[in-house]
Amino acid sequence: MAKFNFYLGATASSWLLAILIIAAELYGPFKNLLKSTFSHHWIGKGIIITIVFLAFGFLLRNKESIANLSDKKLAWHSILGSLIVIFLFYIMEFFK
C-alpha cells in the first residue's frame, strides 16, 4: 500500500499550472486576485499547485493506472504536454 502517489500528484498539478498561467494572462482580474491574495501571482500559483499536488498524491495513493497508462508514463506525458501548451500559448501571444 503506497502512502503517496507522486506521479498522479505531478500529473494533476502540471495541468493545473498550465490552466492557471493561461487564465491569469488572459483574464486580468484573476491575475490581480492572485496578487492581492498571495502578494504575487507566481507565489499564488505555486501555493495552489502545491496543494493540488499533495491532495491528488494522497487521494489517489492506491491508484495504479489511468486509461491503461502507468502512473509514471502519464506523469511524463502530462508534464511535457503542459510545458508544450504553455510554450505555444506564449508564442501565440508574442506574435499576436
Secondary structure, DSSP 4 states (H G I P E B T S, - for coil): --S--HHHHHHHHHHHHHHHHHHHHH-HHHHHHHHHHHSSHHHHHHHHHHHHHHHHHHHTTT--EETTEEHHHHHHHHHHHHHHHHHHHHHHHHT-
